Structure formats: C-alpha cells, structure tokens
Amino acid sequence: MINWIVSVSAFSLLITIISFILPTGKIKPFILSILSILGVFVVISPISNINYNANFNTSLDVFNYEEVAPQQNYLNYVLKEKKQNYEKYCASYLEEKGIKNATVFVNLHLTEDYNFFINKIEVNLKNSVIISNKEHIDIIEEIKQAFIKNFNLNSKQIYFIE
Amino acid sequence: MKRKLIIAILIIILILPFSINVKNIKAQSINEVVDEQIENINFGELEEFINNNNIILPNGINGFLENVEKLIKGEYSLNFSDIFSSVISITLINVKEYLPILLSIVVVAILVGVIESFKSSKTTEEVSKVINAVCIIAVAILVSNILIKFFIETKTIIETQVKLSEIMSPIIFSLMIVSGGNVSAGIYQPVVFFLTSGIMQIVQAIIFPIIIIITTLTFIGEISPEIKLNGIKDFFSSLLKWIFGIIITIFSVFITIQGLGASIFDSVSLKIAKYSLSNGIPIIGGLVKDGFDIVLCGSILIKNSIGVTALIILLYNVLSPIISLTVFSLSFKLIAGVISPISSNNKISAMCTDLSKSVSYLIAVILMVSLMFFILFLFIIMSANTVL
C-alpha cells in the first residue's frame, strides 16, 4: 500500500513539474491530458494484482489463538486452600455425627478445563472414637451417603479405613 | 419429689452445653483471605512493565498492587478536580507547543495573499502556481514533523494498551477460574487474543496506511491545480469510516453475546453446586458453603479491583494523547478559518481543514482501541459476579 501511495505521489509531482516547465501553447493541454490518463492507470494499478481465485480461509493468525496460561502458583494455592477447607469441614461433620479424631484426606485436583474435581475422600478411623448411640455401621453408611450426595461422588470414591 | 425433679432438670440444662463438644469453626475474615490470595499472585511482570514504560498511575500512587489494595479496602477515591486540572494544563501546554507552527502557517498564508494581490502582467500564471506550490510544500514541511510525532504517539499508546492487556490476562483468567467462571475464562480468551494480537495487525496493516494515504493525498492534491485527487481521498475516508464501524460493531456484538451466555452458564452450574452443599449436609452444610464461598468472594473481589484499576489506568494514559491530538485538530480548523479571508484561492485553508480531519482519524483509532479494551474489562468485571 505504501508503494502505491509513493508511486501516486511521485507521478503527481512529475505532472506538476511538467506543467510548470512546459511552455503555454496548444500542445500543453494535450500532453497534460495524456499524463492524466496515465495517472489513472497508476492509481488503479493495484486492482490488477488482486488474486481473485484465492481461497480465503480463516486460518489467519487473528483467528488462531493461543490459550492464555493462568498463573499456576495461584491455582495451586487455591487448590490447597479448598482441599484444607473440605477436609476441615468433613472432619467437623464427622464430629457432629459422633466420630472424634478421624483424619480426612480429600483428593482434590484441577482438571484440564479448570474445574475443581474431588477424586476421592479417605476417612481414617484408626485413631477415632465413636461416641454416638447409633450402631457403628449405621453412622458410617449415613456419612457415606451424605458425602456421595453433596460432593457428587460415587460409593467407590469414598473410603473408610478402620 | 417435685423439687428434686426440678433441680435435676436444672442441672441437666446447665451441664448440657458443656457435654456437646461442638468445635467453633472460626470463619476466616475476608481481608485475611484476600491478603493471602494476593500474596500468591505474581504481579512482578506487570509492575516491571508499568515502571519501564512510564505509565501514569492515578493519585500519584506507586505501583499497580497498591491501587488494587486501596480499592479492595475501599480507601480509593477518584479525584475529579485533579483530573479536570490535568486536562486544562495539558491543553494549555499543547497550545503553547503548537503556537509557533500555527503562526508560521499564518505568515505563509499572508505572504501568498500579498504576492497574489501584487500580481501583474509581469508575473505570469505559471509563476503564481509555482509560488503556491512552494508555499504548500513549506506548510507541509512545517506540519510533517508534528504529524510523524502523532503517528508514533498513537502507535505507542495502542502498543502499551495491548501489552498491558497481554500481561494482565493470566492474572485475570486465574481469578476467573477460581471464581467459578471457567466458561467465561474460556470465552474471553479469543477476545483477549484478538485485542492483543489481531487489533495491532489490523491497525498497522490497514488503518495506519490508509490514514497516511489520506494525509499524503491532502498535500499532493493542493500542490497543483492540474492534480485533482479529492475523489480518491474521499474514497479512503469512507473506507476508513466503514472499517471502524465494522470492527466496533462485530466486537461489541460478539463479546456481548458470548459474555452473557458464559456468565449464565457459570452462574447456574455454581448455584447447583451451592444448593446441593447447603441442603445435603445439615448444619455443617452452611459452613461448608461459607467456606466454599469465602475463597470465591476473595477472588471475585481481587478480580473486580484489578479490572477497575486497569480501567482507571487506561483512562489516565489515553487522556493526554487524545487532548494533544484534539487541540491540534481544533487549532488547524481555527487556522483554516483565520486564513481563508487572507488568501484568495484558499488552498492553504483547505489543506489545514483536511489535515485536521486526518488527525481526527488518529483520535478515532485511539478511541476505538480504548473502547474495546474498556468493554472487555467491563465484561470481565461483570462476569462470574452473577455466581454469587
């Protein structure tokens, strides 16, 4: 485009200089009109360079974007915080149900499409004490069902280690 | 017997609170959560870019992070009197800077007018044309220096906005992901890429060359009466206006539709998650939901503060070039009006009017790019907020 404007400008200056140099007479308008016709061809010259058979595809750089990578340090920190929150509150729920000193381990990870996903929940009852009046097996089953319902897991993702 | 029963009941009532060992779960305050989250976000590259490129920060505050923290704490206030006084002072500085050139153009126009009024049979028509051409070239040389400076300034301001957006994208997308706006983050990525890469290519490859062509044709067209290039100049002016209109329209429609859809999806999916948490686990469900929310709230607060800070920085840094371009454009229109009675053929006056239009196209480019960044940051601030 810049080449085109340079050629148009140069041609215009040439016509100007020629119009100054040429003596007045009958021949001057004739020469100027011929130069003007040539000027038209200079102006429309880019049209001949257009490739009308070109396939315009959308594989231009503008449309092929690279994914912006989020800050991994920050996501790792949030992952750790969320995991700790889940573990803390699962432990509190177990205490509410009458199981003290249980250790909860929540396997939380970040998927490729950036969803926080719970893989499994492990409840270690080895050092725990059950102070509820209910049967041991009933409490475990009740807690398991609550975790399944609320964390959208299946029974295979919740382990009770006794 | 009755008395013993009453005493027993009273004892039970008094002992009861101590027998249920309910741990008090201390809710973290939002400030602690926000401070912890900010410590884990890397602002180093952004601060370095701001320091190296002399980006103006509002209220004389040093550092992007300080601005964000003030916004989060609610200690921020935009001082409108400072902005207004800055606008006035920048205007006056620019008027003082352009005054010598404007006076030179007036002097040249007066000279041309004087020479034409003293035209006699001795000075032929050709000599008169040569004098006109020389005067136009003189004005062109006087003005070209400033025009080149304006092109460079426009290019720099657009590059700065693009680079700033590029550096902020990972931070903002991380916050959007944590806020539950995964879909929004995915939707806005191509928009950000278009703005950071595509818009620069369009501006450099198409818009700037067209403005250069229009400016050059303005000069060339006035040099000689035989050369009439107004038609081509009008074609390129119309083309430029259409390009601006198409880019803005497509961008606005695209980002509005995408942004609304993404935010609705994120909002519904997160509300489902919160509902199941609060209704499934009795008593503790509320606490889990609150714990779930507090990280979310912290990230939303930081995201919105960063977005607002980016908007304020955009405003501050775009103000100065727009004012200087506007002052130049208006000065040339004023000069065109002042010199039109002086010169009989009005070539210099017409050229000044056309040059002010070329400069207004540069203003339009800056405003178009700034508006697109403004809309993008606005949508980012508004997205993932509906999840609450």
Interface residues (C-beta under 8 A of the other chain):
Chain A: M1 I2 I5 V8 S9 S12 L13 I15 T16 S19 F20 T24 L32 S36 V43 D61 V62 Y65 E66 E67 V68 A69 P70 Q71 N73 Y74 L75 Y77 V78 E81 K82 N85 Y86 K88 Y89 S92 Y93 E95 E96 K100 D113 Y114 N115 A146 K149 N150 N152
Chain B: N21 V22 K23 I25 E36 Q37 N40 I41 N42 E125 E126 K129 V130 A133 S169 P170 I171 F173 S174 L175 I177 V178 N182 A185 G186 Q189 P190 V192 F193 F194 S197 G198 Q201 I202 P209 I210 I212 I213 T216 L217 I220 I223 S224 E226 I227 L229 I232 S276 L277 G280 I281 I283 I284 G285 L287 V288 G291 F292 V295 S299
